Amino acid sequence: MDKLERNIKLLFTVFCFLFISLIIYLTYFTTVERERLIKSSYNRRLWEQEEKVMRGTIYDRKGRPLAESGIEGGNKKRIYNGGKAIGPLVGYSDRILGRAGLESIFNGELLGISEQDPVALLRQKILGVNERGSNLYLTIDLDLQKKAYNLFQGRKGALVALEPKTGQILALVSSPGYDPSMIKQDWETISNNEDKPLMNRATQGLYPPGSIFKIITLAAALTHNPEIETETFYTPGYIKVNGNIIRDSEHLWPGEYDLSTAFRYSSNTVFIQIGQRVQREKMISMAESFGFNSSNKCDIPVAKSTFPRPSMVGGDVEMAEAFIGQGKILATPMEMAQVAAIIANEGRVVTPYIMEKIISPLGDVKTVKSSTSTTQIVSKQVADKIKALMVEVIRNGTGTAAAINGIEVAGKTGSAENPHGRAHAWFIGFAPAQNPEIALAVIVENAGSGGAVAGPIARDVILQYLNSLK
């Protein structure tokens, strides 16, 4: 009898364990894995759901449809407006090819299955609107998106434009792009294109930032060693760090440089001297405050920008390269647009976002970004000093090609060396300098001079956006 009781207790314990394990397993999938499963192109149930539902529309900030569903020949068809300018951003939704871009990220909302309120779901069913997905309203300006894309003229690169006070993403461009309306017909050509048009360079491209990183080096130096503002620095045109020689650009001359001149003409050797005055940990901490080495909190996936800690051997050389944005540092265009926005916003950072609101089939409005809370990264005094130096870059430095008559522009150019060819051309900046409405980052791959190549793109995008506000 005792043996039978022990067996019953053992069997009961096993069944309890299995039952609890099943509950934990189901809870895990309904909480932790829920969003991933909703967004997965391999989830067959979602494709079955899509057959029953008219997929929601994606609108730009002015209510113009970027992606909408219609009926053609008795079959549902996804219609895209914006051509190649919107491809890497909006993406596509296709039963055979799967999903990409915003079509994938917000798939649950577009199918109307992300709603967790059972009362709302019941209302939709009763009112007969459960066969429609929710509509999405973005912060993107379609006109600005198209203008920016066309300025690349097919060259590889990216642009991110933000509203610095709120974090709204005004344009998010990756070039070359693709027309999502033609994705099925052109799939072989697009997918095998060595220029990778399917990749969203604005959020997933990682590049050495080059001289635009000097803004962060300067922020660290002015915060922890403010005396550099009134000092002069001598350079023979090169600097030796543990036997390694790092040189200035050919257009610079040996001699004495004050801080303004060194920043205006982007002297590598002077900025290495300035960076060496900052304690290593404080420099790393400043880079991380600006967003390096941490996941971006944007509402769309963004690759992590990295500022690797220097190695035990050769660390001084790695830090010297880091001060000027070279070496092992990698940044996305999104990250560098945020750097510009922080200076524009008096040293405060706001989280960028692209989704303004979601409207359910019932007409319920869900405002996705309800808070514009900020975090102070550097003091207003430091940000204002950097802003003044950035204005001088445009007035009579390396960024004159980004100047606009009647509008004060602040900016920084960069030419980032890379092992795969010519330097990448960078520009980051904002305008109007004293009351910024737009901050942006531009990169043109393997194009050489940031001022000459990326600067004019930034200028034209800034001008179009400011004119649209009038």
C-alpha positions as CSV (number, residue, x, y, z in Angstrom):
1,M,0.0,0.0,0.0
2,D,2.8,2.4,0.9
3,K,4.5,1.6,-2.4
4,L,1.2,2.4,-4.3
5,E,0.8,5.7,-2.5
6,R,4.4,6.6,-3.3
7,N,3.8,5.9,-7.0
8,I,0.6,7.9,-7.0
9,K,2.3,10.8,-5.4
10,L,5.2,10.5,-7.9
11,L,2.8,10.4,-10.8
12,F,0.9,13.4,-9.4
13,T,4.1,15.3,-9.0
14,V,5.2,14.6,-12.6
15,F,1.8,15.7,-13.9
16,C,1.9,18.9,-11.9
17,F,5.4,19.6,-13.2
18,L,4.3,19.0,-16.8
19,F,1.2,21.1,-16.3
20,I,3.2,24.0,-14.8
21,S,5.8,23.7,-17.5
22,L,3.1,23.9,-20.1
23,I,1.6,27.0,-18.5
24,I,5.1,28.7,-18.4
25,Y,5.7,27.7,-22.0
26,L,2.4,29.2,-23.2
27,T,2.9,32.3,-21.0
28,Y,6.3,32.8,-22.5
29,F,5.0,32.6,-26.1
30,T,2.0,34.9,-25.4
31,T,4.2,37.5,-23.7
32,V,7.9,37.4,-24.6
33,E,7.6,35.9,-28.1
34,R,4.3,37.4,-29.1
35,E,5.6,40.4,-31.0
36,R,8.2,38.4,-32.8
37,L,5.7,35.8,-33.9
38,I,3.3,38.5,-35.1
39,K,6.1,40.0,-37.2
40,S,7.5,36.8,-38.6
41,S,7.0,36.2,-42.3
42,Y,7.1,32.5,-41.6
43,N,4.0,32.5,-39.4
44,R,1.5,30.7,-41.7
45,R,-1.5,31.8,-39.5
46,L,-0.7,35.4,-40.3
47,W,-0.9,34.7,-44.1
48,E,-4.3,32.9,-43.4
49,Q,-5.4,36.0,-41.4
50,E,-4.3,38.3,-44.3
51,E,-6.6,36.4,-46.7
52,K,-9.6,37.5,-44.5
53,V,-8.4,41.0,-43.7
54,M,-8.0,44.2,-45.8
55,R,-4.5,45.3,-44.8
56,G,-4.4,48.8,-43.3
57,T,-3.0,51.8,-45.1
58,I,0.3,53.5,-44.3
59,Y,0.2,57.3,-44.6
60,D,2.8,60.0,-44.4
61,R,2.6,63.0,-42.1
62,K,0.3,64.9,-44.5
63,G,-2.2,62.0,-44.9
64,R,-0.9,60.8,-48.3
65,P,-0.9,57.0,-48.7
66,L,2.5,55.3,-49.0
67,A,1.0,51.8,-49.0
68,E,-2.6,50.8,-49.4
69,S,-4.7,47.7,-50.3
70,G,-7.0,47.5,-53.3
71,I,-8.9,44.9,-55.4
72,E,-7.7,44.0,-58.8
73,G,-9.3,41.3,-60.9
74,G,-11.1,40.0,-57.8
75,N,-7.8,39.7,-55.9
76,K,-6.3,41.8,-53.2
77,K,-3.3,43.9,-54.2
78,R,-0.9,46.0,-52.2
79,I,-0.4,49.4,-53.9
80,Y,2.7,51.5,-53.2
81,N,3.1,55.3,-53.8
82,G,6.6,56.8,-53.7
83,G,8.7,54.6,-56.0
84,K,12.3,53.8,-55.1
85,A,12.4,56.5,-52.5
86,I,10.2,54.5,-50.1
87,G,11.3,50.9,-50.8
88,P,13.9,50.3,-48.1
89,L,11.7,52.2,-45.6
90,V,8.2,51.0,-46.2
91,G,9.3,47.5,-47.5
92,Y,6.8,45.1,-49.0
93,S,4.3,42.4,-48.1
94,D,4.1,39.4,-50.4
95,R,2.8,35.9,-49.9
96,I,5.9,34.4,-51.7
97,L,8.6,36.9,-50.9
98,G,7.6,37.6,-47.3
99,R,7.7,41.0,-45.6
100,A,10.2,43.7,-45.1
101,G,10.5,47.2,-43.7
102,L,7.6,48.9,-42.0
103,E,5.3,46.3,-43.5
104,S,7.0,43.7,-41.4
105,I,7.7,45.8,-38.3
106,F,4.1,46.9,-37.9
107,N,2.5,43.8,-39.4
108,G,0.3,43.1,-36.4
109,E,-1.2,46.6,-36.5
110,L,-1.8,46.5,-40.2
111,L,-3.6,43.2,-39.9
112,G,-5.5,44.4,-36.8
113,I,-4.2,41.5,-34.6
114,S,-2.0,43.5,-32.2
115,E,-5.0,44.8,-30.2
116,Q,-4.9,43.1,-26.8
117,D,-8.2,44.6,-25.4
118,P,-10.8,41.9,-25.7
119,V,-13.6,44.5,-25.4
120,A,-12.2,46.4,-28.5
121,L,-11.9,43.1,-30.4
122,L,-15.5,42.2,-29.6
123,R,-16.7,45.7,-30.7
124,Q,-14.9,45.3,-34.0
125,K,-16.6,41.9,-34.6
126,I,-20.1,43.2,-33.7
127,L,-19.7,46.2,-35.9
128,G,-18.4,44.2,-38.8
129,V,-15.0,45.9,-39.0
130,N,-12.9,43.0,-37.9
131,E,-12.0,42.4,-41.5
132,R,-10.0,45.6,-41.8
133,G,-6.6,46.3,-40.3
134,S,-5.5,49.5,-38.6
135,N,-4.1,52.5,-40.5
136,L,-0.7,53.9,-39.6
137,Y,0.3,57.6,-39.8
138,L,4.0,58.3,-40.0
139,T,6.1,61.3,-39.3
140,I,7.7,61.0,-42.7
141,D,7.2,63.8,-45.3
142,L,6.8,62.1,-48.7
143,D,7.9,65.2,-50.6
144,L,11.1,65.5,-48.5
145,Q,11.7,61.8,-48.8
146,K,11.6,61.9,-52.6
147,K,13.7,65.1,-52.8
148,A,16.4,63.6,-50.6
149,Y,16.4,60.3,-52.6
150,N,16.7,62.0,-55.9
151,L,19.7,64.1,-54.7
152,F,21.7,60.9,-54.4
153,Q,21.4,60.3,-58.1
154,G,21.7,56.6,-57.7
155,R,24.9,56.8,-55.5
156,K,25.1,54.6,-52.5
157,G,24.4,56.4,-49.3
158,A,21.8,57.4,-46.7
159,L,20.1,60.4,-45.1
160,V,18.2,60.8,-41.9
161,A,16.4,64.0,-41.0
162,L,14.8,64.6,-37.6
163,E,12.9,67.3,-35.9
164,P,15.3,68.0,-33.0
165,K,12.9,69.1,-30.4
166,T,10.5,66.1,-30.7
167,G,12.5,63.3,-32.4
168,Q,10.1,63.0,-35.3
169,I,11.8,61.3,-38.3
170,L,11.1,63.6,-41.3
171,A,13.0,61.6,-43.9
172,L,14.8,58.3,-43.8
173,V,16.4,57.6,-47.1
174,S,18.6,54.7,-48.4
175,S,20.1,54.7,-51.8
176,P,19.9,52.9,-54.1
177,G,16.4,51.9,-53.3
178,Y,13.7,49.8,-55.0
179,D,10.1,50.2,-56.1
180,P,8.0,47.9,-53.8
181,S,5.3,47.9,-56.5
182,M,7.7,46.1,-58.8
183,I,9.4,43.8,-56.1
184,K,7.9,40.6,-57.4
185,Q,8.7,41.2,-61.1
186,D,12.2,42.6,-60.3
187,W,13.1,40.3,-57.4
188,E,16.0,38.5,-59.1
189,T,17.6,41.7,-60.3
190,I,17.1,43.5,-56.9
191,S,18.1,40.6,-54.7
192,N,21.3,40.0,-56.7
193,N,22.3,43.6,-57.0
194,E,25.8,44.1,-55.4
195,D,24.7,47.6,-54.3
196,K,22.2,46.0,-51.9
197,P,19.1,48.0,-52.5
198,L,17.1,45.8,-50.1
199,M,19.3,47.1,-47.2
200,N,18.1,50.1,-45.3
201,R,21.4,51.9,-45.0
202,A,19.9,54.7,-42.8
203,T,19.3,52.3,-39.9
204,Q,21.4,49.2,-40.6
205,G,24.5,50.7,-42.4
206,L,27.5,50.9,-40.1
207,Y,30.3,53.2,-41.2
208,P,33.4,54.9,-39.7
209,P,32.1,58.4,-38.8
210,G,35.3,60.2,-39.6
211,S,35.6,63.9,-38.7
212,I,31.9,64.3,-37.8
213,F,32.8,62.4,-34.6
214,K,35.0,65.3,-33.5
215,I,31.8,66.9,-32.2
216,I,31.7,64.2,-29.5
217,T,35.5,64.6,-28.8
218,L,34.9,68.3,-28.5
219,A,32.0,67.8,-26.1
220,A,34.1,65.6,-23.9
221,A,37.0,68.1,-23.9
222,L,34.8,71.2,-23.3
223,T,33.1,69.4,-20.4
224,H,36.1,68.0,-18.7
225,N,38.9,70.3,-19.9
226,P,37.3,73.7,-20.6
227,E,40.6,75.5,-20.7
228,I,41.2,74.2,-24.3
229,E,38.8,76.9,-25.5
230,T,41.4,79.6,-25.1
231,E,44.5,77.6,-25.9
232,T,46.5,77.2,-29.2
233,F,47.9,74.0,-30.5
234,Y,51.0,73.5,-32.6
235,T,51.1,70.8,-35.3
236,P,53.8,70.0,-37.9
237,G,51.1,68.4,-40.0
238,Y,51.4,65.0,-38.3
239,I,51.5,63.4,-34.9
240,K,53.3,60.4,-33.6
241,V,51.4,58.0,-31.2
242,N,53.6,55.1,-30.0
243,G,55.6,55.2,-33.2
244,N,52.5,55.4,-35.5
245,I,52.2,58.5,-37.6
246,I,48.8,60.1,-38.2
247,R,48.7,63.0,-40.6
248,D,46.4,65.9,-41.4
249,S,44.7,66.3,-44.7
250,E,46.8,67.8,-47.5
251,H,44.9,71.1,-47.5
252,L,46.1,71.9,-44.0
253,W,49.3,73.6,-43.1
254,P,51.8,73.2,-40.2
255,G,51.6,75.8,-37.5
256,E,49.5,77.1,-34.6
257,Y,45.8,76.5,-34.4
258,D,43.2,77.8,-32.0
259,L,40.1,75.6,-31.3
260,S,37.9,77.4,-33.8
261,T,40.4,77.1,-36.7
262,A,41.2,73.4,-35.9
263,F,37.4,72.6,-35.9
264,R,36.6,74.7,-38.9
265,Y,39.3,73.1,-41.1
266,S,39.1,69.7,-39.3
267,S,42.7,69.2,-38.1
268,N,43.2,65.5,-37.1
269,T,46.4,66.2,-35.3
270,V,45.0,69.0,-33.2
271,F,42.0,67.0,-32.3
272,I,44.1,64.0,-31.2
273,Q,46.0,66.4,-28.9
274,I,42.6,67.7,-27.6
275,G,41.3,64.2,-27.1
276,Q,44.5,63.1,-25.3
277,R,43.7,65.7,-22.6
278,V,40.5,63.9,-21.7
279,Q,40.8,60.8,-19.5
280,R,40.1,57.6,-21.4
281,E,37.1,56.6,-19.4
282,K,35.5,60.0,-19.6
283,M,35.9,59.9,-23.4
284,I,34.2,56.5,-23.6
285,S,31.5,57.7,-21.2
286,M,30.8,60.7,-23.4
287,A,30.5,58.6,-26.6
288,E,28.1,56.3,-24.8
289,S,26.0,59.2,-23.6
290,F,25.6,60.2,-27.2
291,G,24.3,56.7,-28.0
292,F,27.2,54.5,-28.8
293,N,27.4,50.9,-27.4
294,S,23.7,50.8,-26.6
295,S,20.6,49.8,-28.4
296,N,18.7,52.6,-30.0
297,K,15.3,53.2,-28.5
298,C,13.7,54.2,-31.8
299,D,10.4,52.5,-32.7
300,I,12.1,50.8,-35.7
301,P,15.1,48.5,-35.5
302,V,18.5,50.4,-35.7
303,A,21.9,48.7,-35.7
304,K,24.1,49.4,-32.6
305,S,26.8,52.0,-33.1
306,T,30.0,51.0,-31.4
307,F,32.9,52.7,-29.7
308,P,35.0,49.7,-28.7
309,R,37.1,49.9,-25.6
310,P,40.8,50.1,-26.5
311,S,42.9,46.9,-26.2
312,M,45.6,46.4,-23.7
313,V,48.3,46.6,-26.4
314,G,48.0,49.4,-28.8
315,G,45.3,51.2,-26.9
316,D,46.8,54.6,-27.2
317,V,46.8,54.4,-31.0
318,E,43.2,53.1,-31.1
319,M,42.1,56.0,-28.9
320,A,44.0,58.5,-31.1
321,E,42.1,57.1,-34.1
322,A,38.9,57.2,-32.2
323,F,39.2,60.9,-31.4
324,I,39.0,61.6,-35.1
325,G,36.3,59.0,-35.8
326,Q,38.6,56.5,-37.4
327,G,39.8,53.0,-36.4
328,K,37.2,50.6,-35.0
329,I,34.4,53.1,-34.4
330,L,31.2,52.4,-36.4
331,A,28.1,54.5,-36.6
332,T,24.7,54.4,-38.4
333,P,23.4,57.5,-40.1
334,M,20.5,57.5,-37.6
335,E,23.0,57.7,-34.7
336,M,24.9,60.6,-36.3
337,A,21.6,62.5,-37.0
338,Q,20.9,62.1,-33.3
339,V,24.3,63.6,-32.5
340,A,23.4,66.7,-34.6
341,A,20.0,66.8,-32.9
342,I,21.5,66.8,-29.4
343,I,23.6,69.9,-30.2
344,A,20.6,71.5,-31.9
345,N,18.5,70.8,-28.8
346,E,20.8,72.5,-26.4
347,G,22.5,69.3,-25.3
348,R,19.4,67.3,-24.7
349,V,18.5,64.0,-26.4
350,V,15.0,62.9,-27.4
351,T,14.1,59.4,-28.7
352,P,13.5,59.4,-32.5
353,Y,10.3,57.9,-33.7
354,I,8.5,57.3,-37.0
355,M,5.0,56.2,-35.9
356,E,2.8,59.2,-35.1
357,K,-0.5,57.4,-34.5
358,I,-2.5,54.3,-35.2
359,I,-6.2,54.4,-36.1
360,S,-8.2,51.2,-35.6
361,P,-11.1,50.1,-37.8
362,L,-13.4,51.5,-35.1
363,G,-11.8,55.0,-35.4
364,D,-10.0,54.7,-32.1
365,V,-6.8,56.8,-32.2
366,K,-3.7,55.5,-30.4
367,T,-1.0,58.2,-30.2
368,V,2.2,56.3,-30.2
369,K,4.5,59.1,-29.1
370,S,2.9,61.0,-26.3
371,S,6.0,62.2,-24.4
372,T,8.8,64.4,-25.5
373,S,10.9,64.0,-22.4
374,T,14.5,64.7,-22.8
375,T,17.8,63.7,-21.1
376,Q,20.6,66.3,-20.7
377,I,23.8,64.8,-22.4
378,V,26.0,67.9,-22.2
379,S,25.3,71.3,-20.7
380,K,23.6,74.0,-22.6
381,Q,26.8,76.1,-22.4
382,V,28.9,73.3,-24.0
383,A,26.2,72.7,-26.7
384,D,26.1,76.4,-27.5
385,K,29.9,76.6,-27.9
386,I,29.8,73.6,-30.3
387,K,26.9,75.1,-32.2
388,A,28.9,78.4,-32.7
389,L,31.9,76.4,-34.0
390,M,29.6,74.4,-36.4
391,V,28.2,77.7,-37.7
392,E,31.8,78.8,-38.5
393,V,32.3,75.6,-40.4
394,I,29.6,76.6,-42.8
395,R,30.5,80.3,-43.0
396,N,34.2,79.9,-43.8
397,G,35.3,76.3,-43.2
398,T,35.0,72.9,-44.9
399,G,31.2,73.2,-45.1
400,T,30.6,76.3,-47.2
401,A,28.8,74.2,-49.9
402,A,26.0,73.7,-47.3
403,A,25.4,77.4,-46.8
404,I,22.0,78.9,-47.5
405,N,21.3,82.6,-48.2
406,G,19.3,84.1,-45.4
407,I,19.4,81.0,-43.2
408,E,22.1,80.3,-40.6
409,V,23.2,76.6,-40.9
410,A,25.4,74.8,-38.4
411,G,27.3,71.7,-39.6
412,K,30.3,69.5,-39.6
413,T,31.8,67.7,-42.6
414,G,33.7,64.4,-42.6
415,S,35.7,62.2,-45.0
416,A,35.9,58.8,-43.3
417,E,38.7,56.5,-44.5
418,N,37.7,52.9,-45.1
419,P,39.5,49.8,-46.4
420,H,37.2,49.3,-49.3
421,G,38.0,52.3,-51.5
422,R,37.6,56.0,-51.4
423,A,36.6,57.8,-48.3
424,H,33.0,58.1,-47.3
425,A,31.6,61.6,-47.5
426,W,29.7,62.7,-44.4
427,F,27.8,65.8,-43.3
428,I,25.7,66.4,-40.2
429,G,24.1,69.6,-39.2
430,F,20.9,71.6,-38.4
431,A,19.1,74.8,-39.3
432,P,18.2,77.5,-38.5
433,A,21.1,77.5,-36.1
434,Q,19.4,79.6,-33.4
435,N,16.0,77.9,-33.6
436,P,16.5,74.5,-35.2
437,E,13.6,72.9,-37.1
438,I,15.6,70.1,-38.8
439,A,18.7,68.1,-38.0
440,L,20.2,65.6,-40.3
441,A,23.0,63.3,-41.3
442,V,24.1,62.5,-44.8
443,I,26.6,59.9,-46.0
444,V,27.6,59.2,-49.6
445,E,29.7,56.0,-49.8
446,N,33.2,56.2,-51.4
447,A,32.6,59.8,-52.6
448,G,35.5,61.6,-51.0
449,S,35.0,65.0,-49.6
450,G,32.1,65.4,-47.2
451,G,31.9,69.1,-47.7
452,A,31.8,69.0,-51.5
453,V,29.5,65.9,-51.9
454,A,27.3,65.4,-48.8
455,G,27.1,69.1,-48.0
456,P,25.0,70.1,-51.0
457,I,22.6,67.3,-50.4
458,A,22.1,68.5,-46.8
459,R,21.6,72.1,-48.0
460,D,18.9,71.2,-50.5
461,V,17.0,69.0,-48.0
462,I,17.2,71.7,-45.3
463,L,16.0,74.3,-47.8
464,Q,13.0,72.3,-49.0
465,Y,11.9,71.4,-45.5
466,L,12.1,75.0,-44.2
467,N,10.3,76.3,-47.2
468,S,7.5,73.8,-46.6
469,L,6.9,75.3,-43.1
470,K,6.2,78.7,-44.5
